[in-house]
Amino acid sequence: MTHTTTQQPARRTSAAVVPVLAFAGIVVAVMQTLLVPVIKDLPELLGTAPSNATWVMTSTLLAGAVATPIMGRLGDLFGKRRMLLMSLSVMVVGSLIAGFTSDLLVMIAGRALQGFAMGAIPLGIGLMRDMLPREKLGSAMALMSSSIGVGGGLALPVAALVAQHADWHSLFFLAAGLGVVSIVLTLVAVPESPMRAEGTFDVLGAIGLSAGLVLFLLPITKGSDWGWSSGTTLGLFAASAVVLVLWGVMELRVKAPLVDLRTTVRRSVLFTNLASIMVGVSFYVVSLVLPQLLQLPKATGYGLGQSMVVAGLCVAPLGLTMMFTAPVYARISAKYGPKVTLILGMLIIGIGYGAGLGLMSAAWQTIVIAVVLGAGIGLAYSSLPALIVGSVPASETGAANGLNTLMRSIGTSVSSAVIGMVLANTASDVGGVAVPTMHGFRVSFMIATGAVAVGLVMALFLPRQRQATKPQLLASSAEDAALERAHEVLGGFRGRVLTTDGDPVARAKVTLIDRRGRQAGATLSGEDGSYVLAVPAQGAYVLAARAAGHGPLASTATHSGDARPVDLDLALPAETVPA
């Protein structure tokens, strides 16, 4: 096992860190909806068949799904800021490639590189967790998590305006410019996190997960074109099941897996990820239905006859409301916990879709739907990283949030496939053109309501929250997160890291090693030298401590497995300097 650590002193966190990271999240999320205003024109613009043109959207989705868990793990190992800058740089390169071509294959490659940047969102959440004080973390993570929806919602009117008044390639140059601005701001305002995970990068795990995800998401996104009962679709689903099972078996056997499956099956992590899929399904339905309803001609009897730009402006409140719910989320969650906030968010989503069944006859009604759904989705999305962060070790924050972001992406992929199939099967033929019907729109809203109901059941299975005096989401640093986990798992180990003279040692790296020599937890000591580490099971452990200017220390201790913490102070010797 490779022991990786940093000895650099903690840097003071700038007030610009949160807006800069949130801006980066919004920028990468824009890539998902950048081409929505011109999607119907892509076959003509690229000189290809409609079935081929859909790869321009599919490639971005697949690349984003693969990148999120991989970049999260790389960030845990080698630095989250470094990987964030890499993600943004790849996005800029992809945008420039797409901006200078009208060739289908080159465009697909550029769009795949754009999608690769989706890993920036879990990296940003991890940076916030490592650097921010507890009183600022709740609203900051809420804003970063919501950036997926904020970017997607705000991109629609802007992209529509650009596409309507300029060459469509300008969309890519705009994306590249935003990426460059985000890179510069990150370099200036965001310090690197001192936290590092133990171990090495699991290359085989990354390959296996990537292959399994592509085999699973490909038939979901292309099933309507290939046929859901076709041999290709069913064969890919079967292949994905085989690959993911084999990948899971392999991950359970390696010392430093890409995804810690033992952590993901914890009740709090498992049901958070399952609820995330349902929230992703419900989020994407409104993005598919409302723009089409608004742009259909009034001659259909139900279309609202609005231009592309006006349709985008009517949907934009979805993203704006998600952005403004971040401080509201922080207040509610600080008092009642993220589980309650997640449940409240999904209830609001259900109300929004239920009311929307009767609010589709005027443009202002679609704005009302967008605002209500934005509030609910914003609360739900904001709760997810807090639930994940409070359930995993600090050294696994990036990978865990990457997996959670992947779950949301799977939800949007399923939503796109199912709603696309519903709208196609309920469409009416008008002059040889398939036109979506009001019946199809309402069925889509009912599917979203059903998904929210399933997600609500998942949320109810989450562990009960503690009293508001110690809400889990407020754990912002490594030692705070460990303290919260120690209360809900087992008593764990606690104490202080001191010098041999009894002075506290701040930001010392304390690593918990089990009897097999594997890392079972890691944290940084607080300003007063205090540390807390949860233990996954009873038994003998080694606590290894290290800090700049001090020699290393290893101390053995045994935990009985009950709820009482074991007190253990660690005295670091002065570092000897050779003559």
MOSUL-V322915 format. One record per run of one state. SS is the DSSP state (A for helix, B for strand, O for the rest). FROM is the first residue (numbers start at 0). TO is the last residue. If there is no record, write none. Layout:
BEGIN
ss:SS from:FROM to:TO
ss:SS from:FROM to:TO
END
This chain:
BEGIN
ss:O from:0 to:14
ss:A from:15 to:32
ss:O from:33 to:34
ss:A from:35 to:45
ss:O from:46 to:48
ss:A from:49 to:52
ss:O from:53 to:53
ss:A from:54 to:77
ss:O from:78 to:78
ss:A from:79 to:98
ss:O from:99 to:102
ss:A from:103 to:115
ss:O from:116 to:117
ss:A from:118 to:130
ss:O from:131 to:132
ss:A from:133 to:164
ss:O from:165 to:168
ss:A from:169 to:188
ss:O from:189 to:201
ss:A from:202 to:225
ss:O from:226 to:229
ss:A from:230 to:250
ss:O from:251 to:259
ss:A from:260 to:263
ss:O from:264 to:265
ss:A from:266 to:294
ss:O from:295 to:296
ss:A from:297 to:299
ss:O from:300 to:306
ss:A from:307 to:335
ss:O from:336 to:336
ss:A from:337 to:355
ss:O from:356 to:361
ss:A from:362 to:388
ss:O from:389 to:392
ss:A from:393 to:424
ss:O from:425 to:426
ss:B from:427 to:429
ss:O from:430 to:431
ss:B from:432 to:434
ss:O from:435 to:436
ss:A from:437 to:459
ss:O from:460 to:466
ss:A from:467 to:469
ss:O from:470 to:470
ss:A from:471 to:473
ss:O from:474 to:476
ss:A from:477 to:487
ss:O from:488 to:491
ss:B from:492 to:498
ss:O from:499 to:502
ss:B from:503 to:503
ss:O from:504 to:507
ss:B from:508 to:512
ss:O from:513 to:517
ss:B from:518 to:523
ss:O from:524 to:528
ss:B from:529 to:532
ss:O from:533 to:537
ss:B from:538 to:545
ss:O from:546 to:548
ss:B from:549 to:549
ss:O from:550 to:551
ss:B from:552 to:558
ss:O from:559 to:564
ss:B from:565 to:566
ss:O from:567 to:568
ss:B from:569 to:571
ss:O from:572 to:572
ss:B from:573 to:573
ss:O from:574 to:578
END
